[in-house]
Amino acid sequence: MNHIQIVTSSISIEELKKMALQPFGDLVKAVVDVSQGIMAVNGELHADEEKILLERGSRQEDLWGINIYPESTDAMIEFDSMINIRPSQDNRSRSVEDKQTQEKIKKIVYTLIQ
């Protein structure tokens, strides 16, 4: 099982590249808390990262699952996770449909990755 890491200040792109090697090869799963500006990385499932953040006080409606491709230069973030399906927030797909939420996620991720 992967060791889930909570990123509150920064993580290096090199650390993410190492994480990506196991088990997926080219991506790191992450869950971003758009309210607190933090993210959990390196879980086998987005749901595992989500659970840890919820235990730390995050609110469900603030958590969004993404995939980070640390080797990619133009499409590092993929908005795709089962935890994103939430009709109660008008998000009916695995993607993050709201463009403002996507921008918040990007800002947080690019701020945390050094």
N, C-alpha and C positions, 0 to 999 in steps of 0.2 A: 504494500500500500504506500502511496506517495505521502510525503510529509507536507501537509497544507501549511502555507506561510501567509500570515496577515501582513500586508504591506501598508504601512501608515505614513512612511516618509519617502523611502525610495528603494528601488531594486535595480540592479544593473542589467543591461541587455545581455551580458555574458551569463549571468545567473539564469535568466530566462532561457537562453540557448541550451544550457546544460539540462534544465528541467524538461525542455521539449524532447530531449533524446529518449526519455522513458516516460510513459509507455507509448507515446503517440508518434514520435519521430520528428515532427515539425511544428507542433503546436503545444501551447500551454492553456489549459482551461482556467478561467478566472471568473469571479463574481465581483462586481463593482457595487459599492454602496454610494449612490449618488448624493446622499445627504451628508454623510461623514467624509466623503472624499478618500475612501480607502478601498482596498480590494484584497480578496483572498485568491491565492494562486496555487497551482500544483496539485489540485485534487484529481482523483480519477473521474469523478462525476461533479458537475456543477452543483448538484443537490448536496454533496458533502461539504463543499465550500459555503454554500448558502446556510447550512445547518450551523456551522461554526460561527458565522457572522451573526446569525439570529441569537445564538447563545451569548454573544458579546454585546447584545443590545440593539443590533440593527433592526429596522422595520422591514417587513416583507415587501411592502410597496416601493422601497428604495433599492432593492437588490435586482441586478440584471446580469444574466450570464452571457459571457463572450468567450471567444477563442482568440488567443494572441499568437501570431506567427512571427517570432523574433527575427527570423532570417529575411523576412519580406521588407522591402523598402517602400512599397506603395500601398499595400493592403494588409497592414499589420493586424488590424482588428476585424474580426468577423462576428457579427451579431447573430448568434445561433445557439439556442439552448432551450431545452424543454422547460426550464423554470421560467422562461419568458412568456409562456402561454398563460395569460390571465385576463379573461374576459371582463372581470370586474374593473380593470384599468383600461378597458378598450384595446387590449393587445391580444389579438386572437391567433397569433402565429408564433413560431419559435424565434423570429426576429424581434428586434426592437423597432416598432413601427413609428414611434414618435421621433421626429427629426431633432427636436430640442433635447430629448433624453439621449439620443445618440451623440449629440455634441457635448453634453455634460460628461458622458462616459469617455469620449475621446480626450477631453481636456484632463480628466482625472488620470487616465492611463498614461498619457504622454507626460504629465507632470511627475508621476511616480517612477517612470522608467528613466533611468539615467544612463 
